Amino acid sequence: MSVPSLDSKELSLDQIRKDHPRMWVAMVVTKRDDNGQPIAGKFVAEDPDRYRLRDQIVQYIDICIFFAGDPPYPLFL
Amino acid sequence: MRIHFDRVPAAFVRLRGRNGCVREYQALVSPATEYCIVPKVDAYRLGYPEAARGDPITQPVNLFRGVTFDGFWEGSLISMKEVAIGSVSTPNVDFIAYDIPQISGFDVILGKSFLAPSRLVIDYDVKAVRIGHEGGTK
């Protein structure tokens, strides 16, 4: 578990995915593409459990959350 | 608007709740799902505390029951103040506060309640979602 902070440097989305494989990640978006999709941001927190991640980002009013990597199983919903 | 995906149709979507709080997720784009879905914990954070109620005796008035191939489930029906993908935004979108398994790798599903008024095309040849709202604001 990491300590939430905005002191981290700006990283590309691909780099964040690479640095935190198969983790739920929270980041503050700093750059977007023409479609408004995030392409870079400041890493805030990570956790293998998405509910514990929420505990770390309570104070953030505007934050982006995603799973870094593919789920280990085929997706049937 | 064309958004490329790797494995399954997905896009980053911004949800603004009724308390002004914003959460952005990588959401599964699923035209076969009737309603949009958001985790209960985030519904609470976005200003919908009624979505996280766990009263076993009194049923909330916004209780919603649904069925999937996997069986029955229930969640709370809420109206998200604003949903936006890039510059395309739509006000007052129906969401169900429900926790889909986190093993799926998705927190949020964009279903028909958001996608129906859009001209959505999922192009598997080029692995891209094309979306453009007719009724939304740009």
Backbone of each chain as ProteinMPNN parsed JSONL, in Angstrom:
{"seq_chain_A": "MSVPSLDSKELSLDQIRKDHPRMWVAMVVTKRDDNGQPIAGKFVAEDPDRYRLRDQIVQYIDICIFFAGDPPYPLFL", "coords_chain_A": {"N_chain_A": [[0.845, -1.19, 0.0], [0.503, 2.206, -0.821], [1.316, 5.566, 0.176], [-0.986, 8.157, -0.219], [-0.252, 10.825, -2.365], [0.545, 13.931, -3.925], [2.97, 14.577, -4.755], [4.32, 13.139, -6.569], [5.875, 12.707, -9.782], [4.85, 13.718, -13.092], [3.585, 11.166, -15.145], [3.323, 9.058, -18.03], [0.257, 7.456, -19.036], [0.627, 4.847, -19.924], [3.085, 4.268, -18.744], [2.436, 4.339, -16.041], [0.676, 2.186, -15.927], [2.505, 0.191, -16.502], [4.214, 0.342, -14.334], [2.631, -0.44, -12.213], [1.458, -3.157, -12.268], [-1.531, -5.03, -12.569], [-2.888, -3.798, -10.47], [-5.216, -1.77, -8.648], [-5.411, 1.547, -9.424], [-5.043, 4.972, -8.529], [-5.05, 8.197, -9.884], [-4.178, 11.613, -10.556], [-5.279, 13.326, -13.253], [-3.28, 14.847, -15.698], [-2.871, 15.364, -18.342], [-4.545, 15.173, -21.477], [-5.828, 13.463, -24.402], [-6.988, 14.271, -27.759], [-9.568, 13.361, -27.651], [-10.273, 13.712, -25.089], [-9.468, 11.755, -23.425], [-7.535, 10.388, -20.751], [-3.998, 10.707, -20.847], [-1.759, 11.142, -19.416], [-0.59, 11.539, -16.04], [-0.496, 12.217, -12.45], [0.623, 9.885, -10.25], [-1.205, 8.638, -7.504], [-2.155, 6.661, -5.642], [-2.154, 3.107, -4.968], [-3.563, -0.185, -4.917], [-4.223, -3.658, -4.378], [-6.831, -4.172, -3.829], [-9.908, -2.757, -4.567], [-11.569, -1.442, -2.797], [-10.049, -0.816, -0.556], [-8.374, 0.954, -1.799], [-10.084, 3.127, -2.128], [-10.233, 4.084, 0.466], [-7.872, 5.452, 0.64], [-8.106, 7.67, -0.915], [-9.988, 9.454, -0.146], [-9.961, 12.194, 0.339], [-9.801, 13.41, -2.104], [-11.299, 15.402, -4.569], [-11.559, 15.281, -7.284], [-10.654, 12.715, -9.162], [-8.985, 10.029, -10.889], [-9.638, 6.624, -11.494], [-8.491, 3.363, -12.106], [-7.988, -0.023, -13.333], [-4.873, -1.404, -13.587], [-3.861, -3.074, -16.153], [-4.764, -6.241, -17.651], [-7.632, -8.144, -16.693], [-7.304, -11.385, -15.144], [-8.933, -13.316, -16.216], [-11.14, -14.378, -18.883], [-13.652, -12.046, -19.94], [-16.915, -12.084, -18.936], [-19.949, -10.689, -18.801]], "CA_chain_A": [[0.0, 0.0, 0.0], [1.285, 3.424, -0.896], [0.728, 6.742, 0.814], [-1.448, 9.072, -1.261], [0.51, 12.053, -2.422], [0.597, 14.554, -5.239], [4.35, 14.971, -4.988], [4.905, 12.32, -7.615], [6.035, 13.42, -11.053], [3.901, 13.352, -14.148], [3.965, 9.99, -15.916], [2.333, 8.682, -19.038], [-0.659, 6.404, -18.592], [1.278, 3.559, -20.197], [4.133, 4.049, -17.75], [1.767, 4.014, -14.768], [0.21, 0.798, -16.064], [3.682, -0.677, -16.467], [4.8, 0.386, -12.984], [1.715, -0.984, -11.203], [0.673, -4.178, -12.961], [-2.623, -5.724, -11.866], [-3.28, -3.061, -9.262], [-6.143, -0.65, -8.8], [-4.569, 2.742, -9.348], [-5.68, 6.296, -8.546], [-4.132, 9.237, -10.349], [-4.739, 12.906, -10.952], [-4.998, 13.479, -14.684], [-2.616, 16.114, -16.035], [-2.845, 15.573, -19.795], [-5.55, 14.399, -22.185], [-5.706, 13.493, -25.858], [-8.019, 15.069, -28.43], [-10.876, 12.843, -27.261], [-10.475, 13.92, -23.662], [-9.048, 10.569, -22.675], [-6.278, 10.653, -20.042], [-2.775, 10.114, -21.398], [-0.695, 11.314, -18.427], [-1.105, 11.978, -14.75], [0.34, 12.045, -11.274], [0.212, 8.726, -9.467], [-1.611, 8.981, -6.14], [-2.211, 5.495, -4.756], [-2.43, 1.815, -5.587], [-3.911, -1.26, -3.991], [-4.839, -4.779, -5.099], [-8.261, -4.193, -3.515], [-10.432, -1.441, -4.949], [-12.197, -0.772, -1.653], [-8.964, -0.216, 0.247], [-7.9, 2.132, -2.55], [-10.997, 4.237, -1.826], [-9.876, 4.657, 1.764], [-6.687, 6.302, 0.491], [-8.342, 8.842, -1.787], [-11.22, 10.109, 0.337], [-9.855, 13.658, 0.331], [-9.715, 13.956, -3.469], [-12.605, 15.781, -5.143], [-11.56, 14.915, -8.702], [-9.559, 11.749, -9.307], [-9.223, 8.981, -11.882], [-9.392, 5.289, -10.94], [-8.548, 2.308, -13.122], [-7.228, -1.236, -13.069], [-3.706, -1.392, -14.477], [-3.607, -4.393, -16.727], [-5.936, -7.011, -18.025], [-8.042, -9.14, -15.702], [-6.695, -12.669, -15.466], [-9.897, -14.247, -16.809], [-11.979, -13.79, -19.933], [-14.686, -11.208, -19.347], [-18.31, -12.384, -19.276], [-20.842, -9.918, -17.93]], "C_chain_A": [[0.883, 1.244, 0.0], [0.566, 4.564, -0.187], [0.273, 7.718, -0.266], [-0.706, 10.394, -1.22], [0.43, 12.633, -3.818], [1.995, 15.034, -5.554], [4.976, 14.196, -6.135], [4.95, 13.1, -8.927], [5.017, 12.921, -12.075], [4.439, 12.178, -14.952], [2.898, 9.726, -16.961], [1.459, 7.568, -18.477], [-0.038, 5.029, -18.801], [2.344, 3.243, -19.152], [3.523, 3.68, -16.392], [1.253, 2.58, -14.804], [1.378, -0.176, -15.911], [4.258, -0.764, -15.047], [3.936, -0.312, -11.934], [0.834, -2.074, -11.803], [-0.341, -4.847, -12.037], [-2.951, -5.1, -10.518], [-4.377, -2.068, -9.63], [-5.354, 0.621, -8.501], [-5.438, 4.0, -9.339], [-4.645, 7.31, -8.993], [-4.91, 10.526, -10.614], [-4.324, 13.159, -12.392], [-4.381, 14.849, -14.95], [-2.624, 16.405, -17.534], [-3.868, 14.647, -20.466], [-5.305, 14.467, -23.685], [-6.873, 14.296, -26.456], [-9.43, 14.619, -28.075], [-11.177, 13.054, -25.786], [-10.111, 12.722, -22.82], [-7.703, 10.828, -21.997], [-5.088, 9.993, -20.739], [-1.595, 10.299, -20.436], [-1.306, 11.806, -17.115], [-0.091, 11.791, -13.643], [-0.224, 10.897, -10.434], [-0.093, 9.146, -8.032], [-1.554, 7.767, -5.214], [-2.475, 4.239, -5.573], [-2.834, 0.818, -4.519], [-4.484, -2.42, -4.804], [-6.342, -4.873, -4.851], [-8.862, -2.811, -3.777], [-11.089, -0.712, -3.785], [-11.152, -0.152, -0.725], [-8.383, 0.999, -0.466], [-8.776, 3.343, -2.235], [-10.655, 4.897, -0.49], [-8.712, 5.643, 1.652], [-6.957, 7.602, -0.274], [-9.584, 9.629, -1.368], [-11.148, 11.622, 0.15], [-9.861, 14.252, -1.071], [-11.111, 14.215, -4.04], [-12.715, 15.334, -6.592], [-10.376, 13.992, -8.942], [-9.983, 10.639, -10.265], [-8.795, 7.632, -11.305], [-9.458, 4.27, -12.078], [-7.741, 1.102, -12.673], [-6.1, -1.298, -14.089], [-3.428, -2.81, -14.964], [-4.903, -5.089, -17.077], [-6.329, -7.924, -16.88], [-7.553, -10.515, -16.111], [-7.635, -13.66, -16.134], [-10.595, -13.583, -17.988], [-13.182, -13.083, -19.299], [-16.064, -11.619, -19.857], [-19.182, -11.619, -18.312], [-22.264, -10.052, -18.41]], "O_chain_A": [[1.876, 1.322, 0.724], [-0.647, 4.519, 0.019], [1.061, 8.075, -1.142], [-0.554, 11.002, -0.161], [0.265, 11.896, -4.79], [2.2, 15.801, -6.494], [6.048, 14.56, -6.62], [4.169, 14.026, -9.146], [4.419, 11.855, -11.928], [5.59, 12.182, -15.386], [1.738, 10.109, -16.81], [1.858, 6.837, -17.571], [-0.166, 4.149, -17.949], [2.49, 2.097, -18.727], [4.038, 2.813, -15.687], [1.38, 1.846, -13.824], [1.254, -1.224, -15.277], [4.728, -1.819, -14.622], [4.438, -0.728, -10.889], [-0.389, -1.938, -11.844], [-0.045, -5.179, -10.889], [-3.253, -5.8, -9.551], [-4.456, -1.592, -10.763], [-4.714, 0.743, -7.456], [-6.439, 4.081, -10.05], [-3.502, 7.286, -8.538], [-6.116, 10.519, -10.859], [-3.133, 13.2, -12.701], [-4.888, 15.873, -14.492], [-2.412, 17.543, -17.953], [-4.031, 13.493, -20.072], [-4.665, 15.394, -24.183], [-7.644, 14.92, -25.727], [-10.38, 15.396, -28.182], [-12.218, 12.621, -25.292], [-10.414, 12.68, -21.627], [-6.816, 11.427, -22.605], [-5.177, 8.843, -21.17], [-0.547, 9.682, -20.62], [-2.382, 12.403, -17.091], [1.011, 11.284, -13.854], [-1.367, 10.93, -9.979], [0.657, 9.909, -7.422], [-0.975, 7.835, -4.13], [-2.952, 4.298, -6.707], [-2.482, 0.971, -3.349], [-5.156, -2.195, -5.81], [-7.049, -5.571, -5.577], [-8.369, -1.809, -3.258], [-11.159, 0.517, -3.79], [-11.37, 0.927, -0.174], [-7.953, 1.957, 0.176], [-8.271, 4.456, -2.091], [-10.773, 6.113, -0.338], [-8.581, 6.555, 2.468], [-6.132, 8.516, -0.274], [-10.151, 10.379, -2.163], [-12.154, 12.26, -0.161], [-9.92, 15.472, -1.22], [-11.984, 13.349, -3.994], [-13.806, 15.043, -7.082], [-9.227, 14.433, -8.928], [-11.168, 10.35, -10.429], [-7.728, 7.512, -10.703], [-10.366, 4.31, -12.908], [-6.922, 1.187, -11.759], [-6.334, -1.251, -15.296], [-2.834, -3.624, -14.258], [-5.994, -4.577, -16.826], [-5.463, -8.429, -16.165], [-7.401, -10.788, -17.301], [-7.202, -14.725, -16.574], [-10.633, -12.356, -18.078], [-13.662, -13.491, -18.242], [-16.351, -11.519, -21.049], [-19.15, -11.884, -17.111], [-23.174, -9.478, -17.812]]}, "seq_chain_B": "MRIHFDRVPAAFVRLRGRNGCVREYQALVSPATEYCIVPKVDAYRLGYPEAARGDPITQPVNLFRGVTFDGFWEGSLISMKEVAIGSVSTPNVDFIAYDIPQISGFDVILGKSFLAPSRLVIDYDVKAVRIGHEGGTK", "coords_chain_B": {"N_chain_B": [[-16.178, 11.116, -32.25], [-13.522, 9.018, -31.617], [-12.421, 6.28, -29.873], [-9.826, 4.25, -29.038], [-9.42, 0.794, -28.159], [-8.004, -1.999, -26.323], [-8.637, -4.745, -25.592], [-11.312, -5.256, -24.732], [-14.287, -3.334, -25.448], [-13.869, -0.133, -24.197], [-13.705, 2.918, -22.282], [-12.519, 5.984, -20.88], [-14.463, 7.589, -18.483], [-16.107, 10.399, -17.073], [-17.705, 10.983, -14.058], [-19.942, 13.133, -12.55], [-21.175, 13.853, -9.467], [-24.087, 14.612, -7.379], [-23.133, 16.146, -5.371], [-21.093, 17.562, -6.453], [-18.654, 16.364, -6.564], [-16.132, 14.587, -8.42], [-15.501, 11.624, -10.179], [-13.405, 9.642, -12.147], [-13.351, 6.971, -14.434], [-12.094, 3.975, -15.972], [-14.261, 2.663, -18.06], [-16.337, -0.126, -18.896], [-17.752, -0.462, -22.034], [-20.903, -1.295, -22.781], [-23.372, -2.096, -24.696], [-25.342, -3.975, -24.36], [-26.125, -3.957, -21.765], [-28.615, -2.885, -19.587], [-28.736, -0.671, -17.775], [-26.458, 1.883, -16.599], [-23.689, 1.224, -14.416], [-22.323, 1.687, -11.201], [-19.931, 1.457, -8.544], [-21.07, 0.92, -5.157], [-19.677, 2.247, -3.109], [-18.575, 4.401, -4.409], [-20.816, 5.692, -5.349], [-21.797, 6.607, -2.961], [-19.738, 8.417, -2.303], [-20.051, 10.268, -4.291], [-22.213, 11.625, -3.557], [-24.588, 10.264, -3.047], [-25.85, 8.969, -0.634], [-27.927, 7.279, -0.04], [-27.635, 5.158, -1.69], [-25.869, 3.452, -0.558], [-27.009, 2.31, 1.554], [-27.706, -0.224, 3.935], [-29.931, -1.38, 5.107], [-31.588, -4.042, 6.449], [-34.261, -4.389, 6.938], [-36.086, -2.274, 6.223], [-36.998, -1.525, 2.991], [-35.36, 0.443, 0.608], [-36.795, 3.135, -1.335], [-35.772, 3.412, -3.837], [-34.904, 0.97, -4.587], [-33.749, -1.467, -6.826], [-34.329, -4.221, -8.84], [-32.687, -6.69, -10.734], [-31.86, -8.932, -13.463], [-29.453, -11.256, -14.573], [-27.549, -13.436, -16.726], [-26.42, -14.814, -14.76], [-28.011, -14.859, -12.569], [-30.208, -13.342, -10.059], [-30.048, -9.935, -8.942], [-29.711, -7.005, -6.865], [-29.839, -3.442, -6.56], [-29.351, 0.088, -5.941], [-31.213, 2.577, -7.551], [-30.034, 5.46, -9.036], [-29.696, 8.918, -10.038], [-27.288, 10.127, -11.935], [-25.592, 13.178, -11.864], [-24.056, 14.277, -13.984], [-22.573, 12.846, -16.853], [-19.668, 12.241, -18.642], [-17.8, 11.758, -21.583], [-14.864, 12.659, -22.729], [-15.44, 15.531, -24.578], [-18.085, 15.162, -24.78], [-21.02, 15.256, -23.068], [-23.622, 14.214, -20.817], [-26.524, 15.029, -19.036], [-28.05, 13.936, -15.94], [-28.175, 10.925, -15.82], [-29.352, 7.63, -15.564], [-28.195, 5.418, -13.126], [-27.205, 2.316, -11.656], [-26.371, 1.541, -8.41], [-24.107, -0.718, -7.723], [-21.986, -3.436, -7.014], [-19.884, -4.717, -9.213], [-17.987, -7.719, -9.816], [-14.65, -7.302, -8.754], [-12.657, -8.645, -9.983], [-13.132, -8.459, -12.606], [-11.883, -6.204, -13.472], [-13.039, -3.809, -13.978], [-14.734, -0.905, -12.782], [-16.956, 0.497, -13.491], [-19.784, 0.297, -15.614], [-20.884, 1.268, -18.735], [-23.997, 1.459, -19.79], [-27.132, 1.038, -21.566], [-28.609, 3.207, -20.651], [-26.999, 5.4, -20.839], [-25.875, 5.099, -23.348], [-27.886, 4.81, -25.219], [-29.061, 7.236, -26.387], [-26.984, 7.909, -28.019], [-24.933, 7.745, -30.99], [-23.64, 5.031, -31.211], [-20.891, 3.095, -32.169], [-19.251, 0.099, -32.253], [-16.292, -0.857, -33.39], [-14.748, -3.586, -34.224], [-12.851, -4.283, -36.047], [-10.954, -2.241, -36.229], [-10.611, -1.925, -33.62], [-12.009, 0.093, -32.005], [-14.117, 2.463, -30.343], [-16.744, 4.372, -31.421], [-18.377, 7.309, -30.684], [-21.031, 9.579, -30.312], [-23.085, 11.991, -29.11], [-26.52, 12.769, -29.613], [-28.422, 14.043, -28.078], [-26.971, 15.076, -26.021], [-24.845, 17.579, -24.428], [-22.313, 19.501, -26.007]], "CA_chain_B": [[-15.117, 10.793, -31.298], [-13.085, 7.626, -31.76], [-11.568, 5.884, -28.753], [-9.296, 2.92, -29.292], [-9.329, -0.108, -27.006], [-7.108, -3.133, -26.543], [-9.187, -6.089, -25.458], [-12.771, -5.126, -24.757], [-14.648, -1.917, -25.633], [-13.768, 0.601, -22.938], [-13.352, 4.331, -22.413], [-12.521, 6.724, -19.619], [-15.68, 8.378, -18.341], [-16.132, 11.232, -15.867], [-19.005, 11.063, -13.398], [-20.086, 14.216, -11.576], [-22.308, 13.563, -8.597], [-24.905, 15.765, -7.018], [-22.391, 16.988, -4.434], [-20.041, 18.235, -7.21], [-17.457, 15.52, -6.598], [-15.925, 13.946, -9.728], [-14.694, 10.417, -10.264], [-13.211, 9.218, -13.535], [-13.088, 5.531, -14.464], [-12.067, 3.273, -17.244], [-15.538, 1.952, -18.014], [-16.682, -1.07, -19.952], [-18.86, -0.003, -22.873], [-21.701, -2.5, -22.968], [-24.716, -1.758, -25.173], [-26.301, -5.01, -23.963], [-26.49, -3.757, -20.36], [-29.733, -1.931, -19.59], [-28.403, 0.539, -17.025], [-25.067, 2.088, -16.213], [-23.426, 0.668, -13.092], [-21.232, 2.319, -10.461], [-19.822, 0.817, -7.224], [-21.805, 1.587, -4.073], [-18.793, 3.13, -2.349], [-18.398, 5.631, -5.175], [-22.113, 6.382, -5.332], [-21.822, 7.327, -1.673], [-18.786, 9.528, -2.367], [-20.537, 11.247, -5.258], [-23.349, 12.351, -2.992], [-25.806, 9.455, -3.037], [-25.717, 8.081, 0.518], [-29.012, 6.287, -0.021], [-27.222, 4.001, -2.487], [-25.003, 2.585, 0.247], [-27.755, 1.839, 2.717], [-27.771, -1.678, 4.065], [-30.995, -1.699, 6.052], [-32.185, -5.315, 6.046], [-35.696, -4.439, 7.252], [-36.819, -1.329, 5.384], [-36.486, -1.457, 1.628], [-35.349, 1.814, 0.072], [-37.753, 3.326, -2.435], [-35.089, 3.336, -5.129], [-34.363, -0.382, -4.778], [-33.946, -1.934, -8.201], [-33.944, -5.628, -8.997], [-32.388, -7.036, -12.118], [-31.498, -10.322, -13.703], [-28.437, -11.511, -15.587], [-27.433, -14.874, -16.967], [-25.838, -15.377, -13.549], [-28.989, -14.858, -11.492], [-30.827, -12.073, -9.691], [-29.267, -9.022, -8.11], [-30.428, -5.772, -6.59], [-29.034, -2.265, -6.271], [-30.137, 1.315, -5.821], [-31.281, 3.393, -8.765], [-29.721, 6.867, -8.771], [-29.576, 9.735, -11.243], [-25.99, 10.812, -11.911], [-25.814, 14.558, -12.321], [-23.469, 14.458, -15.315], [-21.661, 11.807, -17.329], [-18.957, 12.822, -19.782], [-16.646, 11.138, -22.244], [-14.251, 13.765, -23.448], [-16.261, 16.745, -24.638], [-19.491, 14.776, -24.881], [-21.563, 15.051, -21.727], [-25.07, 14.023, -20.731], [-26.986, 15.219, -17.655], [-29.095, 13.101, -15.336], [-28.139, 9.57, -16.375], [-29.706, 6.6, -14.578], [-27.168, 4.459, -12.748], [-27.472, 1.397, -10.555], [-25.241, 1.373, -7.49], [-23.964, -2.169, -7.603], [-20.572, -3.797, -7.093], [-19.539, -5.829, -10.09], [-16.773, -8.338, -9.281], [-13.468, -6.529, -9.123], [-11.796, -9.463, -10.83], [-13.397, -8.045, -13.992], [-10.995, -5.1, -13.827], [-13.816, -2.597, -14.249], [-15.601, -0.382, -11.731], [-18.149, 1.124, -14.061], [-20.273, -0.163, -16.918], [-21.749, 2.213, -19.455], [-25.053, 0.698, -20.44], [-28.046, 1.715, -22.494], [-29.142, 4.473, -20.13], [-26.12, 6.452, -21.362], [-25.496, 4.877, -24.741], [-29.039, 4.778, -26.129], [-29.224, 8.423, -27.231], [-25.776, 8.186, -28.805], [-24.717, 6.933, -32.186], [-22.493, 4.239, -30.788], [-20.419, 2.042, -33.061], [-18.06, -0.617, -31.788], [-15.641, -1.373, -34.593], [-13.717, -4.531, -33.787], [-11.793, -4.357, -37.055], [-9.894, -1.298, -35.861], [-10.648, -1.871, -32.149], [-12.327, 1.461, -31.595], [-15.494, 2.842, -30.04], [-17.1, 5.702, -31.92], [-19.536, 7.754, -29.923], [-21.383, 10.981, -30.479], [-24.451, 12.15, -28.612], [-27.43, 13.696, -30.274], [-29.135, 14.836, -27.08], [-26.063, 15.6, -25.007], [-24.227, 18.864, -24.702], [-20.932, 19.353, -26.471]], "C_chain_B": [[-14.776, 9.312, -31.432], [-12.085, 7.299, -30.653], [-11.117, 4.449, -28.98], [-9.226, 2.094, -28.009], [-8.458, -1.301, -27.368], [-7.857, -4.46, -26.63], [-10.707, -6.092, -25.543], [-13.107, -3.644, -24.914], [-14.664, -1.18, -24.303], [-13.375, 2.036, -23.227], [-13.321, 4.951, -21.024], [-13.734, 7.648, -19.588], [-15.639, 9.149, -17.023], [-17.551, 11.31, -15.334], [-18.979, 12.215, -12.402], [-21.345, 13.961, -10.767], [-23.05, 14.808, -8.182], [-24.245, 16.628, -5.95], [-21.22, 17.71, -5.118], [-18.755, 17.447, -7.307], [-17.374, 14.814, -7.961], [-15.062, 12.701, -9.564], [-14.615, 10.013, -11.733], [-12.776, 7.761, -13.54], [-12.83, 5.074, -15.888], [-13.283, 2.352, -17.238], [-15.675, 0.986, -19.178], [-17.873, -0.517, -20.72], [-19.677, -1.223, -23.281], [-23.118, -2.145, -23.403], [-25.766, -2.781, -24.763], [-26.74, -4.87, -22.518], [-27.506, -2.616, -20.27], [-29.357, -0.608, -18.936], [-26.888, 0.669, -16.88], [-24.902, 1.618, -14.772], [-22.221, 1.37, -12.483], [-21.137, 1.624, -9.1], [-20.548, 1.63, -6.141], [-20.934, 2.599, -3.341], [-18.607, 4.458, -3.078], [-19.707, 6.408, -5.295], [-22.229, 7.204, -4.052], [-20.94, 8.573, -1.748], [-19.268, 10.635, -3.294], [-21.823, 11.932, -4.784], [-24.667, 11.598, -3.002], [-25.742, 8.464, -1.863], [-26.796, 7.005, 0.574], [-28.628, 5.029, -0.79], [-26.406, 3.005, -1.674], [-25.724, 2.067, 1.488], [-27.817, 0.325, 2.743], [-28.839, -2.114, 5.047], [-31.697, -2.996, 5.636], [-33.697, -5.367, 6.245], [-36.497, -3.539, 6.302], [-36.206, -1.273, 3.991], [-36.49, -0.012, 1.141], [-36.264, 1.937, -1.142], [-37.088, 3.208, -3.801], [-34.457, 1.966, -5.366], [-34.728, -0.894, -6.173], [-33.481, -3.38, -8.29], [-33.722, -5.924, -10.474], [-32.031, -8.5, -12.237], [-30.417, -10.367, -14.775], [-28.418, -13.004, -15.846], [-26.973, -15.588, -15.699], [-26.817, -15.394, -12.377], [-29.535, -13.474, -11.212], [-29.864, -11.232, -8.857], [-30.125, -7.804, -7.816], [-29.454, -4.659, -6.221], [-29.939, -1.053, -6.204], [-30.073, 2.107, -7.12], [-31.032, 4.853, -8.395], [-29.612, 7.61, -10.099], [-28.281, 10.541, -11.152], [-26.137, 12.19, -12.554], [-25.249, 14.807, -13.717], [-22.503, 13.325, -15.63], [-20.988, 12.33, -18.591], [-17.853, 11.9, -20.275], [-16.039, 12.217, -23.111], [-15.155, 14.978, -23.41], [-17.747, 16.431, -24.713], [-20.029, 14.495, -23.483], [-23.084, 14.954, -21.78], [-25.492, 14.216, -19.282], [-27.981, 14.138, -17.248], [-29.2, 11.719, -15.988], [-28.451, 8.57, -15.262], [-28.548, 5.625, -14.382], [-27.734, 3.512, -11.683], [-26.208, 1.33, -9.709], [-25.124, -0.11, -7.162], [-22.489, -2.52, -7.799], [-20.381, -4.992, -8.022], [-18.23, -6.428, -9.58], [-15.517, -7.588, -9.714], [-12.472, -7.332, -9.939], [-12.01, -9.116, -12.31], [-12.438, -6.945, -14.444], [-11.729, -3.814, -14.175], [-14.635, -2.217, -13.027], [-16.967, -0.015, -12.28], [-18.49, 0.467, -15.391], [-21.143, 0.945, -17.506], [-22.761, 1.409, -20.246], [-25.964, 1.583, -21.259], [-28.543, 3.057, -21.971], [-28.258, 5.653, -20.519], [-25.928, 6.327, -22.869], [-26.656, 4.995, -25.716], [-29.176, 6.042, -26.968], [-28.008, 8.723, -28.103], [-25.745, 7.325, -30.066], [-23.451, 6.11, -31.942], [-22.153, 3.166, -31.815], [-19.199, 1.405, -32.42], [-17.464, -1.307, -33.005], [-14.493, -2.285, -34.168], [-12.583, -4.654, -34.807], [-10.622, -3.456, -36.682], [-9.814, -1.118, -34.344], [-10.864, -0.439, -31.666], [-13.818, 1.598, -31.299], [-15.706, 4.23, -30.608], [-18.384, 6.12, -31.242], [-19.764, 9.239, -30.168], [-22.835, 11.175, -30.113], [-25.252, 13.104, -29.47], [-28.076, 14.62, -29.253], [-28.23, 15.471, -26.043], [-25.525, 16.972, -25.375], [-22.795, 18.646, -25.126], [-20.099, 20.546, -26.061]], "O_chain_B": [[-15.66, 8.458, -31.366], [-11.049, 7.949, -30.515], [-11.942, 3.543, -29.1], [-9.004, 2.625, -26.921], [-8.206, -1.582, -28.539], [-7.73, -5.199, -27.606], [-11.302, -6.835, -26.324], [-12.3, -2.787, -24.552], [-15.391, -1.562, -23.386], [-12.794, 2.341, -24.268], [-14.01, 4.496, -20.111], [-13.997, 8.389, -20.536], [-15.198, 8.631, -15.997], [-18.483, 11.658, -16.06], [-18.116, 12.276, -11.526], [-22.443, 13.865, -11.316], [-22.697, 15.92, -8.574], [-24.73, 17.718, -5.647], [-20.442, 18.393, -4.452], [-17.854, 17.822, -8.057], [-18.393, 14.487, -8.571], [-14.028, 12.727, -8.897], [-15.608, 10.036, -12.459], [-11.929, 7.36, -12.741], [-13.275, 5.685, -16.86], [-13.322, 1.374, -16.492], [-15.199, 1.239, -20.285], [-18.885, -0.147, -20.125], [-19.204, -2.077, -24.031], [-23.98, -1.915, -22.555], [-26.96, -2.488, -24.811], [-27.639, -5.587, -22.079], [-27.288, -1.529, -20.805], [-29.631, 0.458, -19.486], [-26.145, -0.303, -17.02], [-25.861, 1.614, -13.999], [-21.224, 1.616, -13.161], [-22.166, 1.234, -8.548], [-20.625, 2.857, -6.208], [-21.398, 3.684, -2.991], [-18.496, 5.51, -2.448], [-19.703, 7.638, -5.338], [-22.698, 8.342, -4.064], [-21.342, 9.652, -1.312], [-18.931, 11.804, -3.103], [-22.435, 12.712, -5.514], [-25.737, 12.205, -2.97], [-25.597, 7.26, -2.074], [-26.595, 5.946, 1.168], [-29.209, 3.964, -0.581], [-26.269, 1.845, -2.063], [-25.11, 1.457, 2.363], [-27.963, -0.324, 1.707], [-28.67, -3.113, 5.747], [-32.332, -3.043, 4.583], [-34.347, -6.296, 5.767], [-37.454, -3.981, 5.666], [-35.015, -1.0, 3.846], [-37.502, 0.68, 1.248], [-36.479, 0.974, -1.877], [-37.752, 2.938, -4.801], [-33.59, 1.812, -6.226], [-35.865, -0.764, -6.626], [-32.375, -3.717, -7.866], [-34.469, -5.469, -11.341], [-31.915, -9.214, -11.241], [-30.457, -9.619, -15.751], [-29.191, -13.752, -15.247], [-27.113, -16.805, -15.572], [-26.483, -15.895, -11.303], [-29.36, -12.549, -12.005], [-28.989, -11.754, -8.165], [-31.156, -7.6, -8.456], [-28.391, -4.902, -5.649], [-31.151, -1.159, -6.39], [-29.004, 2.28, -7.706], [-31.729, 5.416, -7.549], [-29.453, 6.996, -11.154], [-28.188, 11.508, -10.395], [-26.719, 12.343, -13.628], [-25.885, 15.467, -14.539], [-21.718, 12.904, -14.781], [-21.66, 12.808, -19.505], [-17.082, 11.343, -19.493], [-16.629, 12.639, -24.105], [-15.588, 15.407, -22.341], [-18.576, 17.341, -24.709], [-19.545, 13.595, -22.796], [-23.737, 15.524, -22.653], [-24.886, 13.632, -18.384], [-28.649, 13.523, -18.079], [-30.202, 11.398, -16.629], [-27.896, 8.647, -14.166], [-27.999, 5.084, -15.341], [-28.626, 3.877, -10.917], [-25.115, 1.093, -10.223], [-25.935, -0.671, -6.424], [-21.826, -1.95, -8.665], [-20.68, -6.13, -7.66], [-17.433, -5.716, -8.968], [-15.342, -7.277, -10.892], [-11.545, -6.769, -10.523], [-11.178, -9.438, -13.158], [-12.204, -6.769, -15.639], [-11.115, -2.842, -14.614], [-15.163, -3.079, -12.324], [-17.992, -0.192, -11.621], [-17.611, 0.127, -16.183], [-22.026, 1.481, -16.837], [-22.428, 0.764, -21.24], [-25.625, 2.716, -21.602], [-28.863, 3.948, -22.757], [-28.723, 6.792, -20.528], [-25.831, 7.329, -23.576], [-26.449, 5.249, -26.902], [-29.392, 5.933, -28.175], [-28.014, 9.701, -28.85], [-26.444, 6.317, -30.174], [-22.361, 6.448, -32.402], [-23.024, 2.424, -32.268], [-18.232, 2.088, -32.086], [-18.06, -2.222, -33.574], [-13.414, -1.82, -33.801], [-11.48, -5.082, -34.464], [-9.459, -3.842, -36.797], [-9.061, -0.283, -33.843], [-10.007, 0.15, -31.007], [-14.658, 0.943, -31.915], [-14.947, 5.154, -30.316], [-19.363, 5.374, -31.228], [-18.827, 10.036, -30.222], [-23.721, 10.59, -30.735], [-24.741, 14.101, -29.981], [-28.262, 15.811, -29.502], [-28.674, 16.317, -25.266], [-25.724, 17.459, -26.488], [-22.135, 17.717, -24.662], [-18.907, 20.599, -26.364]]}, "name": "protein", "num_of_chains": 2, "seq": "MSVPSLDSKELSLDQIRKDHPRMWVAMVVTKRDDNGQPIAGKFVAEDPDRYRLRDQIVQYIDICIFFAGDPPYPLFLMRIHFDRVPAAFVRLRGRNGCVREYQALVSPATEYCIVPKVDAYRLGYPEAARGDPITQPVNLFRGVTFDGFWEGSLISMKEVAIGSVSTPNVDFIAYDIPQISGFDVILGKSFLAPSRLVIDYDVKAVRIGHEGGTK"}
